[in-house]
Amino acid sequence: MAIDTTDADDRHSQMLKQLAAMTFTLARDLSNRALEAENDDDAVKLAAAFHQVSRGLRQTLALEMKVIRFKAELARAANPPPPPKPREETIGGIPAAIWRRKEEIGQVMDRVIWGEAERDEDEPDDFDEESAGRAYNTYGLWLQEAAKRPDFTTADLDDLIIEACQVAGKDPRELYIFDDDEAPEPVSPDSS
């Protein structure tokens, strides 16, 4: 069973404060009387009494400070400060994880938006640079906002790329279209 010592703490603190105040008043009185003493014997006795009382005052004040420090230590122990956060790695002032995720998305989106310009000479040139620029700007604005999401670095990369394609007005299925010589070999059912 825990014992509540709050009242005792408050009472003891008040008593120490009162004792310090009374001792200070007494020390001041003894000092004044010693200075105004009419003979040397009285002055010596009053000075000795002043010395004893002032020593008691110093001890009372020291005890009061010890109690104050003890209470502060208990409060700190009961409510320790949170541990310092590890310093987050940044690239250009941006957290590194966000920077890397933006780069991953950007590499794919560059292929989707600008890759259309990389056509063979015998293919028709229907690439619209102005339209691609608008798509890239729209995607860039989306990327700035998406990077503020709390799950930006943990969300599935493919889901983010599909969303970026949709925002840019591009078909995400274009990412999975291969030329005949790049297409993966089909897996036969009996090769397992």
matplotlib code that plots the C-alpha trace (Angstrom):
import matplotlib.pyplot as plt

x = [0.0, 1.5, 1.6, 0.7, 3.4, 2.2, 0.8, 3.9, 6.1, 4.1, 4.1, 7.8, 8.6, 6.4, 8.2, 11.6, 10.6, 9.2, 12.3, 14.6, 12.5, 12.6, 16.3, 17.0, 15.0, 16.9, 20.3, 19.5, 18.5, 21.6, 23.8, 22.2, 22.5, 26.1, 26.9, 25.2, 26.6, 27.9, 30.7, 33.0, 31.7, 28.2, 29.4, 31.5, 28.5, 26.1, 28.6, 29.0, 25.3, 25.0, 27.6, 25.6, 22.3, 23.7, 25.3, 21.8, 20.3, 22.9, 22.1, 18.4, 18.8, 21.1, 18.5, 15.8, 17.8, 18.5, 14.8, 14.1, 16.7, 15.5, 11.9, 13.1, 15.1, 12.0, 9.9, 12.5, 12.7, 8.9, 8.7, 11.9, 12.4, 11.8, 15.0, 16.4, 15.2, 17.9, 19.1, 17.3, 19.4, 18.5, 19.3, 19.0, 17.0, 14.5, 14.4, 16.4, 13.5, 11.2, 13.9, 14.6, 10.9, 10.5, 13.4, 11.9, 8.6, 10.4, 12.5, 9.3, 7.3, 10.1, 9.8, 6.0, 5.8, 9.0, 9.7, 7.2, 9.8, 12.2, 10.7, 12.3, 12.7, 10.2, 7.5, 5.1, 6.1, 2.8, 4.6, 3.2, 5.9, 3.5, 1.1, 4.0, 5.1, 1.6, 1.5, 4.9, 3.9, 0.7, 2.6, 5.1, 2.4, 0.9, 4.3, 4.8, 1.5, 1.9, 5.3, 3.5, 1.4, 2.5, 2.6, 4.4, 7.6, 5.8, 2.9, 3.3, 5.4, 3.3, 0.2, 1.9, 3.1, -0.4, -1.8, 0.9, 0.1, -3.6, -2.9, -0.6, -3.3, -1.1, -2.1, -0.1, -0.5, 2.1, 4.7, 4.0, 4.1, 7.2, 8.7, 8.7, 12.4, 11.9, 8.9, 9.5, 9.3, 5.9, 6.0, 4.6, 2.4, 4.5, 7.8, 7.3]
y = [0.0, 3.3, 6.1, 9.6, 11.9, 15.0, 16.6, 15.9, 17.3, 20.5, 20.8, 20.1, 22.6, 25.3, 24.6, 24.9, 28.2, 29.5, 28.4, 30.1, 33.3, 33.3, 32.5, 35.3, 37.7, 36.6, 36.8, 40.4, 41.4, 39.9, 41.6, 45.0, 44.5, 43.4, 46.5, 48.8, 47.1, 49.5, 47.3, 44.7, 41.8, 42.2, 42.7, 39.5, 37.5, 38.9, 38.2, 34.6, 34.2, 35.8, 33.3, 30.3, 31.6, 32.4, 28.9, 27.4, 29.7, 28.4, 24.8, 25.4, 27.0, 24.2, 21.6, 23.5, 23.5, 19.7, 19.0, 21.1, 19.3, 15.9, 16.7, 17.9, 14.6, 12.6, 14.6, 14.0, 10.3, 10.0, 11.9, 11.2, 13.2, 11.3, 9.9, 12.1, 11.2, 9.8, 12.3, 11.5, 11.3, 13.9, 14.6, 18.3, 18.9, 16.1, 13.0, 10.3, 7.8, 10.3, 11.3, 7.7, 6.9, 10.0, 8.9, 5.4, 6.8, 9.4, 6.9, 5.0, 8.1, 9.5, 6.3, 6.5, 10.2, 10.9, 7.4, 7.8, 10.0, 7.1, 5.5, 3.9, 6.1, 4.1, 4.5, 7.4, 10.4, 11.1, 12.2, 15.5, 17.3, 19.9, 17.2, 15.3, 18.5, 19.1, 15.4, 15.8, 19.0, 17.5, 14.4, 16.7, 18.5, 15.2, 13.9, 17.0, 16.3, 12.5, 12.9, 14.6, 11.5, 9.6, 6.3, 7.6, 5.6, 2.5, 2.3, -0.2, 1.3, -0.1, 1.4, 4.8, 4.5, 3.5, 6.6, 8.8, 7.4, 8.1, 11.7, 12.3, 10.9, 7.9, 4.3, 2.3, -0.8, 0.7, -0.2, -3.9, -3.9, -5.5, -5.7, -9.2, -9.7, -8.4, -10.4, -13.0, -16.6, -18.2, -20.8, -24.2, -26.0, -29.2, -27.5, -27.3]
z = [0.0, -1.1, 1.5, 0.4, 1.8, 0.0, 3.2, 5.2, 2.4, 2.3, 6.1, 6.3, 3.6, 5.3, 8.6, 7.0, 5.4, 8.8, 10.6, 8.1, 8.4, 12.3, 12.3, 9.9, 12.0, 15.2, 13.4, 12.2, 15.8, 17.3, 14.7, 15.4, 19.2, 18.9, 16.9, 19.4, 22.5, 25.1, 26.4, 24.9, 27.0, 25.7, 22.1, 22.3, 23.8, 21.2, 18.3, 19.5, 19.6, 16.2, 14.9, 16.2, 14.9, 11.5, 11.3, 12.0, 9.3, 6.8, 7.7, 7.4, 4.0, 2.9, 4.0, 2.2, -1.0, -0.6, -0.3, -3.4, -5.4, -4.2, -5.2, -8.6, -9.1, -8.1, -10.6, -13.4, -12.5, -12.7, -16.0, -17.9, -21.1, -24.3, -25.9, -28.6, -32.1, -34.3, -36.8, -40.1, -43.2, -45.7, -49.3, -50.3, -47.1, -48.0, -45.9, -47.8, -47.8, -49.5, -51.9, -52.9, -53.3, -55.6, -57.6, -58.0, -59.2, -61.4, -63.3, -64.3, -65.1, -67.3, -69.4, -69.5, -70.4, -72.4, -73.6, -76.4, -78.2, -78.5, -81.7, -84.6, -87.7, -89.7, -87.1, -87.4, -85.2, -83.4, -80.2, -78.9, -76.8, -75.5, -74.3, -72.7, -70.9, -69.5, -68.3, -66.7, -64.9, -63.7, -62.5, -60.8, -58.8, -57.8, -56.7, -54.4, -52.7, -52.6, -50.8, -47.9, -47.2, -44.1, -46.0, -49.0, -48.3, -47.2, -49.8, -52.6, -55.3, -58.1, -56.6, -56.5, -60.1, -61.3, -59.5, -61.0, -64.5, -64.1, -62.9, -65.9, -68.2, -69.2, -69.4, -66.7, -68.8, -71.2, -68.6, -69.2, -73.0, -74.4, -77.9, -79.3, -78.5, -74.9, -74.0, -71.3, -72.3, -71.5, -68.8, -69.9, -67.4, -67.5, -66.7, -63.0]

ax = plt.figure().add_subplot(projection="3d")
ax.plot(x, y, z, "-o")
ax.set_aspect("equal")
plt.show()
